Amino acid sequence: MEAFEPIPPEWTTKAVHAHEFDCPSCHATSMEAQRVWINRRSPVYTENHRRKWQEFYECSQCSCVWWAWSSDRPPSQFADRQVPPRDDFPSSLDDLF
C-alpha cells in the first residue's frame, strides 16, 4: 500500500496545495482519489500541541495532484454514530456485583 510508504512517491512532487479539502481543479473529494500518500514522517505541531500531516492525492477525475493538511479534513460521517447498547454487557459496575 503506497499511502504509508516512508519515502514519497514520485507523483507527489508536482502536488499543489489545496486550500479546501478537495481537488483544486475539479473539486472531487479525497474519497475519489486514485492514489494517496500521507507524509507521516514529518508531522507539524499546531499551537495546541496537536499533530497534522500533509496528505497527498491524485484525482481520479482530472489527474490533478494536490495536498492538504490532515487537520483540514472535514469531519467523518461516522464520527457521531451512536453504538447501540449491548444487552449482554453490564450497564454499570453495580450490575457486576
N, C-alpha and C positions, 0 to 999 in steps of 0.2 A: 504494500500500500504506500503510495507516494506521499500522502498527506503528512506523515510523521517521520519522513526521512530526515536525518540530521543536516544534510547538505542540500541547499536549494537547487531545485531542478532548473535546467537552462531556460525553460519557457518563462520563469518568473522575472528574468532580467528586463523584460520590456513592459512590466506592470506599471499602471498609472494609479495614483491614489484616488479612490472613490470616496467622496465626502458623505455620500449616503451609502447605506449598506446594500447596494445593488450595482449592477453593471452600469458604468457611467455612459456607455454608448447606447444601449437599448433598454436599460432598466430591468433586465431579467434578474431574478433573485439568485442568491448564493446556492439555493437548492437546485437550480437549473444548471449549475456549472458542470463542465465535462472533466475538469481537473481541479484539484485543490492541494495547496501546500500551506502548512502552518509553521511559522518561524518560532518554534518553541525554545530555541537556543538563546535567544536574545530578548527576554521579556523587558518591558518598560514598566517602571513602577510609578503609579499615579500619586498625587498628593495625599490621598488617604491610604497609601501603602498597599494598594491592590495592584495585581499584575495584569498587563494586557499584552497581546501578541499581534503581530502582523499576520493576517490571513490572506492568502493569495488565491485567486480564482481565475479560471479560463472559461469564459462564457460559451455555452453550447449554442446560443442563438447567433452571435455575431463574431465569435472568436476573440473578442477583446480580452486582454489580460489586465486584471485590476486587483488592488489590495485595499483592505480596510482594517481598522483596529478591532480586535475582538470585543472591546468594550462598547463599540458602536453597533454591535449586532442587536437586532430587535428582540424583544422577549419571545420566548418559545411559546407556542400554543399549548404546550403540555405543562408549563411552569405552574399553573394554578389548579391543576387537576386534583380533585379530592379522591383519596384512596378509600374505597368502600370498607367499612369496618368488617372484621372477620368475626364470625360467631364463635369460633373455636379459640379465640385469643382473649385473655382476660383484659377487661377494660381499665382496671387499676390494680395496684399492688394488693389492696384489700381483698380482691377476689382470689388471690393466690392462697390465702391462709384461712 
